[in-house]
Amino acid sequence: MTRTPGRGRRALPLVLLLLLAACTTERPDEPDGLVPAPLPAPAPGRRWQPAPGVSWQWQLTGKLDTSVQAAVYDVDGFNTTKEQVAGLRRAGRRTVCYVSTGAWEEFRPDAGAFPKALLGKGNGWEGERWLDVRGLAALEPLMAKRFDMCRDKGFDAVEPDNMDGYRNETGFPLTADDQLTYNRLIAKLAHDRGLAVGLKNDLDQIPQLVGDFDFAVNEQCFEYDECERLTPFVAAGKAVFHVEYEGRIGQWCPRSQELRLSSLQKKYDLDAWRQFCPPKDVSAGTNGDGDGGQGRG
């Protein structure tokens, strides 16, 4: 999730997810001529490394729309099936497994496995509470099981959410060092399973963590005038998957193109609807998608 309840949107409680899944999703708005080519599979022993400018889709609610013309799909790890991931892979798409690593969610099937002593204040979303990320001995095996799920379903990467508890009122005296230790553990757990991993928000710690993570995921950096802080990822040849919710795409897309971000305009509920800001050098008839070098597994 984002740093305050008013910034961005994440997974919704299970009941609402089921209701949204029964609804017809609005078709995404795709730029003419942008049809992503299949992305090559990483070499044996290597993990996927998304390059700046690659197109993506972020859908956490509603019936999954696999017809969206995007090279990368970021979807809910629990609610997306192994068969859906396999279908996207056959179509040449890369898939990112969304899981919360810094907050407890009462609607997840493993919610009962979390020690009550590690559950802090609510994080602004119904049924969710911050985790005490200092409790590494208890949290490491729980997160390892979640990442095992992502790997076993065939995902290429994970998007761990709520990675900046130290900047929030969690109910625990978390420090920046506590967060760095936990975030690096999360990156290691992903890499140990051959999965790429993204740094979600946590802009203040990008200088320390850009070497540990394979891409970044950001919400509303233009609204809060902080997109330039993501430049270290792009400079390292790593994609920045970015979303804005307010305003119009034409207001910020030119600057996004200059910064080489992979940017979307989305609705707060993160259903299938999407507008994509194509890379600046894309012309009609090209796909605008890149798949960068492959990191070591």
N, C-alpha and C positions, 0 to 999 in steps of 0.2 A: 504494500500500500504506500501511499504518499505520506509526506511528512505531517500533514494535518488532514482531518476528515474532509475538508473542503477542497483539497487538491487531488484531483484525479478520482479514479474509480477502479475497483477490483472485483473479485468474485463476490457474488451475492449469496445470501443464505439459500440452502438447498430447496426449500419450498418454493421460493421465487424462481430459482433456476428451472424447476420442473414446469412451472407455469409458463415461463418464457419459452421453454422448449416446444410447447404446444402451439406457439404462435408462428405465423408466417413472417420470415425475416425480409426486410427491405433489401433490394439488390444493391450491392455496392456500386459506387460510381468509379469506373475505370477510365484512365486516359486512353485515347485512341492509339492503337498500335503497340501498346505495351503488353505483350504476352511473354511471360517469363519462360526462358528456355530451361529444360531440366538441369538441375545442378548436379555435378559429378559427385559420386560417392567418395568419401575420404579413402586414402590408401590404407591398407591393413596396418593396424597399430597406430593409426593417427586419428585425431578427432577433428570434427568440422570446425572451420574458422570462417565466420561470415565477414565479408569485406564491406567497407563503407559504400553506401548507395544501394545495397541490395533491397529489393522490394519485400514487403512483409504484410501480414494480416494478423491482427490481434483480436481474438474472439473468445470471451469468457462466459457469455450467456447465450441462450437460444439454441436452436437446432444448428449444429455445425454445418456451415455452407462450404463445401470443398470445391466449389466452382470458382471461387474468387481467384483472379489472376494475380497471384503473389508467389514469389519464390520461397518464402518462409512463412510458416504458420505458427503462431504462439497461442496455445490453447490450454485449457484446464487439464492438469495431469490426472486428476481423479475421474472426471466426467468423460474424458475422451477415451474411446476404446482402442484396444490393440489393433482391431480391424480397421478403424478409421485412420490410425497412424500408418498402417501398412498401405492403405489406399493412397494416401498422400505421398508416401515414398515411391510407389509405383509410378506416380505422376511426375516424379522428379522433384518433389518439394522437400524442403528441410523442415523439421518440426521441433518446437520448443515447448517444454513441459512446465507449465505454470504451477508452482507450489508455494505456499507460505512457509517461510523458515523462521521468521521473527515474531510471529503472532500465532496464538492458539485459536482454532476455529471449531466451535461446538458442533458444526454440521458435517465434519469430516469423519470417516469411519474409524480412524485411529485416535479420536479425541480423548477417549478414556485412558489412553496409555501415557498421557502427559501428567507428571507429578503436579499436584495442586499448588505446591510451594513455588512452582515456577510461573504461575499464572498471575499476571499483574493487572494493571488498570485496563479498561476498555480502550481500544484504539480508535474509536469513533464509528465503527461499523457493528451492526447488530450481531451478537453472538461471537465476537472476537475480543481477545485480550492479549496484550503484549506479553512476550516471554522474557524471562530472566536469562539472557544469553550467556551469563557467567556459568550457568549450570551445564557445562560441556559434557560431563560424564553421563547425564541423563539425555541430553538433547542429541548427542552424536549418533547413538544407535537409532533413534527415532527418525532423524533426517536421512540416515543411511538407508533405512527401509523405504522412505519416500523416493529417494533417488534410485533405489533398486527397482521400484515400480516404474519409474520413467524409463530406465534402461530396458526393462523386460517388455515394455510396450513398444519399444523400437524408436523412442525419441532420440534426436541428435543432440539436444541441449536442454538445460533447465533455466527457468527464470525464477530465482528465489526472491520472494517478496518480503517486505517489512525488514529491510536490511539496515535501517537507520534508527533503531530504537533509542540509542543514546541521545538523539536530538529531540526526543519526545518525552512526555510525562508518562512513564511506564509503570511507576510505583517502585522502581528499583534504582539505586544510585549507579547507573551504567556510565562508564567513561568511554572516551574515544578509543582507548587501548582495548577495552573489553570488546567493543564493536569490531575493531580490526582483527582481533584474535578469532572471533566467531566467524566473521566474513571469510577469512582465509581458510578456516576449517570447512566452511560450506564449499568453497572453490575446490579444495582438495578432495572432498567427498565426491564431487561431480567428476573431477579429472580421474580419480581412481577407477571410475566406472566407464571411462572413455567418452564422457559427456562434456560438451562445451558448457560454459556457465556465464551468465550475464550479471553485471552489477546493476541493481535496481536503485535508481535515484542515488542517494548518499553522495552528493556532489562534493562535499567537503573532503572526503577521503579518496577521491579519484587519484591524486598524485601517489598515494601509498599503495593503491589497489589495482591500478591499471595493468600492472604486470601479472597479477594473479587471475584476472578475468579475461574472457575471450571476446566479450562485447558488452555494451551498456544498454539499459532500457530506461527511458526517461519520460516523465509526464510533465507537460506544461512549462518547459524551459523558456519558451518565448513569452508566455504570459508573465513569468517572473523574471525575465531579462537575465537569464543565466546560461544560455546555450553554449556560449564560448567556453564554459568550464568543462565541457565534454570533449574539447579538442584533443586532449591527450590520447583518447581512444582512437580517433580518426588518424592522428599522426602515427599511431602504432599499427595502422592498417586494420583496425577492428571496427566493426559496424556499431553505429549508435541507432537503436530502434527508438523512435521518438513519437509522441502523440500530443496533440492539442485538442482541447474540448470546446473552448470558447472562440468567438470571432469567426473569421472566414479564412480558408486556406490561402487565398490570394494575398492576404495581409502579411503572411510570414514565410510562404514558400520560397520566394527569391533568396531570402537570407539562409534558409535551410539548405538550399542548393549550394550556396557559397561555402557553407560549413560541412557539406557532404554528409548530412544526416539522412537516415531513412525515415521519412516523416509521414504521418497520417493525421487526418482530421477524423475524430471518432466521436460518437455519442457517449455519454457518461455510463450507460449500462453495458458498453462494450459488446454489443451484438454484432451481426455480420456487416452492418453498414460501415462504409469506409470511403474516404477520399485520399488518394495517394499523391504526394508531391514528388514527381519524377526527378532523377538526377539532372543537373543542368545540361550535360552533354548528350542527353538522350534525344534522338530524333524519331519521327514516326517510322515504324517498321523494325525498330530494335527493341530489345527486351529490357535494357537498363538494369540488369541484374548481374551481380558479381558474387563469386565464391572465392574467398581469399585462400591464402596458404593454409595448410593443414597443421595444426598444432600437434605436438606429441601426445599420444594417449596415456 
